[in-house]
């Protein structure tokens, strides 16, 4: 990994909905090529934190700094679609793909760089972009089905397609919300393999409840509880922490 | 894969064939139809032009606008104001004199120029749509809220036009035109020229929409309809695309309005209110949305049926039209354009009937198929190696 460069710095982040404080004063730094897991019981504020990173909701206090190629960005001040364009990709919990477009066309929208109306009206795919799509679809095993509509895909395949769409847009930071929820063991293992490969070129933050999966892929784990940061460390460190066992792991990773 | 490609190709060319057929029918209509019918057809082509725009915004982008009468009206009134000034020949338009207006209002003056009028029939609807669209879509007003808002808009404009008797002729609208750019509107040659001008506009609009739909922008529109949030987090701004398609449909409606006025000879607030605005959506639904050619077909068929039935049964014709809508929705939810699938549907229905006896066999087949697809899922047995992967940040590094 060499000298660790930070990709994302969350500083004293708090998020409030009315009187409810969903995230309280959380600080952490995610480094390049890390696979960081956010775990914790339901309502701990994991997804809310992801939403704040990608601009879906706003911090009430603190800030989130994102580094890319020597530039620093205050993500609070940037619109959602602009955040994507500076290299932060987000996948939501429920698989969400464009069902009216073929799998290839889904990928096409993700691969292009110019995303304004006039470029979309004019430009055609470059050869390199078509190659990228091909590689990426082969990577998740969907190339053979590229001209089908995503309605024929299983739940797991839809998740993979969405991950492939993220990958092909070459983000620097990828935010995944429960990517293996609803997947069988074999699909989960396959997804773990995918993440390990994606990790080589990208930093990943994952919210997940599947502890087996966390063990397989995690570099570091951040445990949230009631909106607060409970502890942070490797999976071994975290799983031997008595507090974590009390509030979360001891209850079977609900 | 190959088969799928061919099917898709076939389906597309099927639509193109239908479009070609419709255009040939329209182009040759003056040869064998009475001039009364041809004038009607000219009016329907204007409606088809609106329907194309509605298909773009509703069929492809999933935004239901029940207020496109506004844009039709803006285009129509711009043209009507010019025609009115031509007809009054320097004097004050007749209805203004009746309302005791003494001087031509300032905003009427530019419409004396034909060039200004031609620009305004596109620009005024587009500017209006851009303002309304930006206010709504950028603030993420959508679905049923936009739907209600668009209706209110149509109602507001119609009410405004009715209330401003002295400027827009009130509920009578604008009528009694004599010439269009110096040519008598009742002259058969003018009428024929107008008819073909409308047809050319329709074909050009169809080609333009086809081009947009087949471009990546068209796919972004469909993506807006299917999963707007996903699109936003793929780096697109759905609101900007929505404003774009809203303006496009407004422009088409405006042009349609401008072509409508000299052919029909009148525009009044009744033509732009909620009822006609809603009807525009019905044409698209009946013809088949997200197909473009379906929108044209729907506008022509519904309006033709309306005229024919109302001539035959002046008292009860609306029931027939109602029945037509219900029948289409019940039997062809994808619109008239899906009628060609009817034989296949009937065949599969008969087959299903015949197959119920062999339910057991089918169940067996089902399990086999499932086992097969499971294999397919994990068919990529070879381990994925780092070298075979291109997730790289690539040139970004």
Interface residues (C-beta under 8 A of the other chain):
Chain A: X54 X69 X79 X80 X81 X84 X85 X87 X89 X90 X92 X96 X97 X98 X99 X100 X101 X105 X108 X109 X110 X112 X115 X116 X117 X120 X121 X122 X123 X124 X131 X132 X135 X136 X138 X139 X141 X144 X145 X146 X147 X148 X154 X156 X157 X162 X165 X167 X169 X170 X172 X186 X187 X190 X193 X194 X197 X198 X200 X201 X202
Chain B: X1 X4 X5 X8 X212 X215 X216 X217 X219 X220 X222 X223 X225 X226 X227 X229 X230 X231 X232 X233 X234 X235 X236 X237 X240 X241 X244 X377 X378 X379 X380 X384 X386 X388 X389 X390 X391 X392 X393 X394 X396
